[in-house]
Amino acid sequence: MKILSAADVDVALDDLALIDRLDELFRAGCEMPTRHHHPIKEPLGPHSADAMLLLMPAWTRGPSGRIGVKVVTVFPDNGKRSLPSIYGQYLLLDGTTGATLALLDGTMLTKRRTACASGLASRYLSRTDAARLLMIGTGALAPELIRVHAKVRPIREVAIWGRTPAHAETLAEGLAQSLPMALGRPITVRAITDRRAAVADADIVSCATLSKAPLVEGAWLREGQHLDLVGAYTPQMRESDDNAVWRARVYVDTRAGALKEGGDIVQPLANGTIEDDDVIGDLFELTRGQQTGRLPGDATSITLFKSVGAALEDLAAAELAVEA
């Protein structure tokens, strides 16, 4: 059995190769039961915050089939003990014998596959000449998303906004040095404080936050933009307002997940701003050609992609990491 640490997973996964692998597996499909949520009441005793155990299984059939399951724990009170709130591990099994093949760090795996799912969506939905990226959020996913978007499109300028300006400054300073080296081309990175102006200026707006109030308003958007919504993964959270969703051509990673879990879709569905049919397609339909993304030469459509994550993405990333 192979054991891959976070560093091992990070080194093994090439962004563009992972985007290609995600494209292949969404096109082919796999078995993907609904993720399991198991609340753990007051793990530290009375008055402690409830924790959560999540299980995300997926598998493919045939002689080269694989079975995978991600085990994730969410313990909100861990911050009080200077521990991460979320831990994850991924178990990869042989699909014909059930034998254990590998144990991988699930936290790094999740970061890398989440960013590359946005990169896959951008291939279908953003303008091929997109040159300006706005990153809203400064957490662990932010640098991953910035790098992937800059590999998929010819990004020349990156603006970063965060609730804490110092965090945006720190992230920008680090990426200003590392990103040009990773891409092999000049690219400017800067922190900004005027979110509204930065949204209007960007070709791609990527959000990865835990916001419960919209950070991108439809009135700020202009023709030709692509909006990538990665955070706000519960029905109570959201990163865009109703007007943004109403103005955009809406796509999701999976209909089963995003239409039930992502507040950016759940809330406008509930209040009648959009209907189920207004969600044009998911990554299954885009990769199979069953729905069209942005057509060549389309410089006017506003596209919106909402992801909440899928076990298929973990399986694709785990297989690629173990092969590498």
C-alpha positions in Angstrom: 0.0 0.0 0.0 1.3 3.4 -0.9 1.0 6.3 1.5 1.0 9.8 0.0 1.5 12.8 2.3 0.2 16.2 1.5 3.6 17.1 0.0 3.6 13.9 -2.1 0.1 14.6 -3.4 1.0 18.2 -4.2 4.1 17.2 -6.2 2.3 14.3 -8.0 -0.6 16.4 -9.4 0.0 18.6 -12.4 -2.8 21.1 -12.8 -3.4 20.6 -16.6 -3.1 16.9 -16.4 -5.6 16.8 -13.6 -8.0 19.0 -15.5 -7.7 16.6 -18.4 -8.4 13.6 -16.1 -11.4 15.3 -14.6 -12.7 16.0 -18.1 -12.3 12.3 -19.0 -14.0 11.0 -15.9 -16.9 13.4 -16.1 -17.4 12.3 -19.7 -17.2 8.6 -18.8 -19.1 8.8 -15.5 -18.8 6.7 -12.4 -20.9 5.4 -9.5 -21.2 8.3 -7.0 -23.7 7.7 -4.1 -24.9 10.7 -2.2 -22.3 11.9 0.3 -23.0 10.8 3.9 -23.3 13.4 6.6 -23.1 12.1 10.2 -23.5 14.7 13.0 -21.5 14.2 16.1 -23.2 15.9 19.0 -21.1 17.9 21.5 -17.8 15.9 21.1 -16.2 17.8 24.0 -19.2 17.6 26.3 -22.0 20.0 27.0 -22.0 23.4 25.2 -19.3 22.3 22.7 -20.0 22.7 19.0 -21.4 19.8 17.1 -18.9 18.1 14.8 -19.5 16.3 11.5 -18.2 13.1 9.8 -18.5 13.1 6.0 -18.0 10.1 3.8 -17.7 10.6 0.0 -17.5 7.3 -2.0 -17.1 6.8 -5.7 -16.1 3.9 -8.0 -15.5 2.9 -11.6 -16.2 -0.6 -13.1 -14.2 -2.9 -15.3 -10.7 -4.5 -15.2 -9.1 -1.1 -14.3 -11.8 -0.1 -11.9 -11.0 1.7 -8.7 -13.0 2.4 -5.5 -12.3 5.5 -3.5 -13.7 7.1 -0.3 -12.8 10.3 1.3 -13.3 10.6 5.1 -13.6 14.2 6.3 -14.1 15.5 9.9 -15.2 19.0 10.7 -14.7 20.0 14.4 -15.5 23.7 14.7 -14.0 24.0 18.2 -10.5 22.9 17.1 -9.5 26.5 16.5 -9.7 27.0 20.3 -6.9 24.4 20.5 -4.9 25.8 17.6 -5.8 22.8 15.5 -7.3 22.7 11.9 -11.1 22.5 11.9 -11.1 20.1 9.0 -9.1 16.9 8.5 -9.4 14.5 5.6 -7.9 11.2 4.3 -8.6 9.4 1.0 -8.6 5.6 0.7 -8.1 4.1 -2.8 -9.0 0.5 -3.4 -8.7 -2.0 -6.3 -12.1 -2.2 -8.0 -11.8 -5.9 -8.8 -10.5 -7.3 -5.5 -11.1 -4.6 -2.9 -7.5 -4.6 -2.0 -6.1 -1.4 -0.5 -3.9 0.5 -3.0 -3.1 3.8 -1.3 -3.9 6.2 1.5 -3.6 9.9 0.5 -3.8 13.1 2.4 -7.4 14.2 1.7 -6.9 17.9 2.5 -4.3 18.5 -0.2 -6.2 16.3 -2.6 -9.4 18.4 -2.0 -7.6 21.7 -2.6 -6.0 20.5 -5.8 -9.1 18.9 -7.3 -11.4 21.8 -6.3 -9.2 24.3 -8.1 -8.9 22.1 -11.2 -12.7 21.6 -11.4 -12.9 25.4 -11.7 -10.2 25.2 -14.3 -12.2 22.6 -16.2 -15.3 24.8 -16.1 -13.3 27.8 -17.2 -12.2 25.9 -20.3 -15.8 25.7 -21.3 -17.2 28.9 -20.0 -14.6 31.8 -19.9 -13.4 33.8 -22.8 -10.2 32.4 -24.4 -8.7 35.9 -24.2 -9.4 36.4 -20.5 -6.5 38.4 -19.1 -7.6 39.9 -15.8 -8.5 37.8 -12.7 -10.0 38.9 -9.5 -9.7 36.5 -6.5 -12.1 37.2 -3.7 -10.9 35.4 -0.6 -7.4 34.7 0.9 -7.8 31.2 2.3 -6.0 28.0 1.4 -7.9 27.7 -1.9 -7.1 31.1 -3.2 -3.5 30.5 -4.4 -4.6 27.2 -6.0 -7.4 28.9 -7.9 -5.3 31.7 -9.0 -2.6 29.4 -10.4 -5.1 27.1 -12.2 -7.0 30.0 -13.8 -3.7 31.5 -15.0 -2.7 28.2 -16.6 -6.1 27.8 -18.4 -6.3 31.4 -19.6 -3.7 34.0 -20.6 -4.0 35.9 -17.3 -1.7 38.9 -17.1 -3.1 40.7 -14.0 -4.4 39.3 -10.7 -6.2 41.3 -8.1 -6.8 39.9 -4.6 -9.5 41.1 -2.2 -10.0 39.9 1.4 -11.9 41.0 4.4 -8.6 41.5 6.1 -6.5 43.7 3.8 -3.3 42.5 5.4 -4.0 38.9 4.4 -4.6 40.0 0.8 -1.3 42.0 0.8 0.6 38.9 2.2 -0.9 36.6 -0.4 -0.2 39.1 -3.2 3.4 39.6 -2.2 4.0 35.8 -2.2 2.4 35.2 -5.5 4.1 38.1 -7.2 7.3 36.2 -6.7 6.2 32.6 -7.3 3.5 32.9 -9.9 5.6 34.2 -12.8 8.1 31.5 -12.2 5.3 28.8 -12.2 3.8 30.2 -15.4 7.0 31.1 -17.2 5.6 34.5 -18.2 5.2 38.0 -16.6 2.2 38.5 -14.5 1.3 41.2 -12.0 -0.3 40.5 -8.7 -1.7 43.1 -6.3 -4.0 43.4 -3.3 -7.1 45.7 -3.7 -9.7 47.2 -1.4 -12.3 48.4 -3.8 -14.2 45.2 -4.5 -16.8 46.8 -6.7 -14.3 48.4 -9.1 -12.2 45.2 -9.2 -15.3 43.1 -10.2 -16.1 45.5 -13.0 -12.5 45.4 -14.3 -12.0 41.6 -14.2 -12.6 39.0 -17.0 -12.8 36.2 -14.5 -14.0 36.6 -10.9 -13.2 33.7 -8.6 -14.7 33.5 -5.0 -13.6 31.1 -2.3 -15.1 32.3 1.0 -17.5 31.3 3.8 -19.6 34.3 3.3 -23.3 34.4 4.2 -23.9 37.6 2.4 -23.3 38.3 -1.3 -19.8 39.6 -2.2 -20.5 40.0 -6.0 -23.6 42.0 -7.1 -25.2 41.6 -10.5 -25.2 45.3 -11.0 -21.4 45.3 -11.0 -21.0 42.7 -13.7 -20.4 43.5 -17.4 -20.7 41.5 -20.6 -18.3 38.7 -21.3 -17.3 37.9 -17.7 -17.0 34.5 -16.1 -18.0 34.1 -12.4 -16.4 31.1 -10.5 -18.1 30.5 -7.2 -16.3 27.9 -5.1 -17.0 28.8 -1.4 -20.5 29.2 0.2 -21.0 25.4 0.2 -24.2 25.3 2.4 -27.7 26.6 1.6 -27.2 29.4 4.2 -24.1 30.8 2.5 -23.7 32.8 -0.7 -21.2 34.8 -2.7 -23.4 36.3 -5.4 -26.7 38.1 -5.2 -30.0 37.2 -7.0 -29.3 39.7 -9.8 -25.9 38.1 -10.6 -27.5 34.7 -11.0 -30.4 36.1 -13.0 -28.1 37.9 -15.4 -25.8 34.9 -16.0 -25.8 31.7 -17.9 -25.7 29.3 -14.9 -23.7 26.1 -14.8 -22.8 23.8 -11.9 -20.4 20.9 -11.2 -23.2 18.5 -10.5 -26.9 19.2 -10.5 -27.5 16.8 -7.6 -25.1 18.6 -5.4 -25.3 22.3 -6.3 -29.1 22.5 -6.5 -29.4 21.2 -3.0 -26.2 22.5 -1.2 -24.9 25.7 -2.7 -26.6 28.8 -1.4 -25.9 30.7 -4.6 -28.2 28.4 -6.4 -30.5 27.1 -3.6 -31.6 30.6 -2.5 -32.5 32.1 -5.9 -34.4 28.9 -6.7 -36.3 29.1 -3.4 -37.3 32.8 -3.9 -38.3 32.3 -7.6 -35.4 34.3 -9.2 -34.6 31.3 -11.3 -36.1 27.9 -11.9 -34.4 24.5 -12.3 -34.4 24.8 -16.1 -32.3 28.0 -15.8 -29.3 25.9 -14.7 -28.1 25.2 -18.2 -25.8 22.4 -17.6 -23.3 20.6 -15.3 -19.8 19.2 -15.9 -21.3 15.9 -17.0 -23.3 17.6 -19.8 -20.5 20.0 -20.8 -17.9 17.3 -21.2 -20.3 15.1 -23.2 -21.4 17.9 -25.5 -25.0 17.6 -24.3 -25.0 21.3 -23.4 -22.9 24.1 -24.8 -20.7 26.4 -22.9 -19.4 29.7 -24.2 -19.4 29.6 -28.0 -16.4 30.8 -30.0 -16.5 34.6 -30.4 -19.1 35.1 -27.7 -17.8 38.2 -25.9 -21.1 39.2 -24.4 -22.5 36.4 -22.3 -21.9 36.4 -18.5 -21.3 32.8 -17.3 -21.5 31.6 -13.7 -20.1 28.3 -12.4 -21.1 27.0 -9.0 -19.3 24.1 -7.4 -19.8 22.2 -4.2 -17.5 19.3 -4.9 -18.1 15.8 -6.0 -16.6 12.4 -5.1 -15.8 11.8 -8.8 -13.3 14.6 -8.6 -11.5 13.0 -5.6 -11.3 9.7 -7.4 -9.9 11.2 -10.5 -7.2 13.1 -8.5 -6.3 10.1 -6.3 -5.8 7.8 -9.3 -3.7 10.4 -11.1 -1.6 11.0 -8.0 -0.9 7.3 -7.4 0.0 6.8 -11.0 2.4 9.7 -10.9 
